[in-house]
Amino acid sequence: MAVINFDHVTKTYRLGSRGGLRETLMSSISGLIKKDYQSQRFFNALDNVDFKVDQGEVLGIIGRNGAGKTTALKLLSRVTYPTKGRVSVEGRISALIELGAGFHPDLSGAENIYLNASILGLKRSEVEAKFDEIVAFSGLEKFLDTPLKRYSSGMYARLAFSVAAHVDPDVLLVDEVLSVGDAIFQEKSLNKMKKFKEQGKTMVFISHSMVAVQNICTRVIWLDRGQIRAYGNPEEVISKYLHDQHYEQKNVLEMEEGEDLFHYNEGDFVVDEVKLLDQAGSSFETITGGAGIKVEIHYKTKRPIIAPIFKLYLTSQQKYRLTGSDFSRANGNGRPKILNGPGVISCTFETSPARPGAYYFNLDILEENKLIFRRKGIGPLIVRPDQSAARWEEYNLFNLNCHWEMKD
């Protein structure tokens, strides 16, 4: 049974309008000057978006900033209404959309618990019964008498989620506001959401954390410019989204750096192909965070290369070098004295980045310590969330293999 119906919804906003005399006059004469003035003043935050959420499902919504994610939640929580289409939600809704929504900055934390809970539909007697539990979950016991205007954004988020999570909602709507909290409270909040899921509650969850989305959600929507780009299995939708992020970021980097900095070749060394392989030796589109990978470089030379050095670096989307390897240093036998003809050289990384996202390889080839070949932006290496990993491991860039000992 569908608890949420989002029936071909369009939400249109007017840009820069004050509803004054100028706008009225321009609208009236737009036909005379043959200029579609109105079309320049409106945009669709959501454009014919259609989906349903059944009882007990957890729907994740992902996408770039401005894609329409928060607008969708505002429509579900009835903060605003659709321009076209129909939105219906069955049962009591608890929404955590914007910091400060449903709170008064001049009231204390304790007073705001009563205020916000009443807005969410609880009677005073119900709030009193849950008050201690709400306070304990928030961890803000020492600040209950402090006005909210003196709270940090993280404290705001703690209080808001604590109230929203304890009103016993049928439908819980959570936006990215949890990102302002500390890691411990985020873990605590996500565990609470998992309990909701186990209880058969219905949730809609917006997050830029692909690990959290994959671990909690049963289905995922990828919104892009107000339209649905993909809808379905979390792993598949997340992989498509990360691929798209990669190509967009790579185009930006190429425009910023220019082709000459991305590639350099004196012409004597040619790379025919670079393969990214998993531990089984198979190519892949995405790989689980932390899994081993092999980079295979298929090359040919137009002349003998003297004292060659191969250097391979792993970089982030933001161009930061994360790690690297030098063939001559990693290989116990040192570098080859001469390189001639076609061949394959490979570099195996025992672990890949743990944090989901798109990564790239930069390859440098030197002859007698002089650069003769460079290629940047090889890839992408698309890392998807590891569902078996602990929540705190999401914050690690790499999970290194460590050995622990304890002695009495």
C-alpha angles and dihedrals in degrees: 000000000000113000093177124041118187099181114193092310125190122182116192126191128192115233122226095343123151095173090238135144094276093056092047093050094045090050091050096050097038090100092051095053091042092236123131094226095167095056090058092055100054137063134180112240086185123021119198095322114179129183144128132216119205128212111289096013123129112212119198121202117200134174144112123300109285094025093121101261098127091042088058091053092047089055091049092050091046094240085131135006134234123264089213133008130025136280122196131174125185120216137006114333125211113189131190103184113134131017110257096018109140093012134101116222095213095053123084124253091257093050091048091054089060092042097049095041090052090051087053090054107266124137118232091252090054091050091050090052092052099034098099092046092051092049094046092051092050094049090218099120093129093052103047093109094046118102112251092237087073093053121105119236089257092054090048090054092048093053095042095050093043092056094041092050096050102050090084095240126191090213124031119198116193126182128192092279089110088072090078093060125088121266094257094053091045089055090048092049094048090051088053089052090050089055089052088053091051089051091056095252120155118239141180112200128190117194144146088213105098090189092058093044094051094044096049109026128083093195134014136208121202110207120197123178091341096309134097110255096175137002130184141044111038096228094049095046093045091050091052091048094050091049090053091048089052096054093045092049092046092053090052092050092049091051091048098046103029129228094277092063094043095053134024126174132162088198101247096095120051127189109206097182143351116208127196109207134182126229090278091055095251127130118245143191095213133008133204114257112265096019120133120256138191125212113207119196115198109197147162132198131219091205136006112290111218120220095346122199123199118203124183124186131188114216137184126237087263090059095251114147108237103177141334147186135220115209094216093051097041094045113076091211092057126230123325116263094224137011119206135165131355120330149138128250122184138193121201122205112199091208135024126210114295095210114085118244144080122307134180141207127227117203125201125184118194131189113205088341093308119118111242101159137026132172122176131190097035110171138347104248099197111199117198125197120279104230092197093056122102115255093248091057089070088076092056117093089202131011104216122204107252134180119217127198134185124198129184 
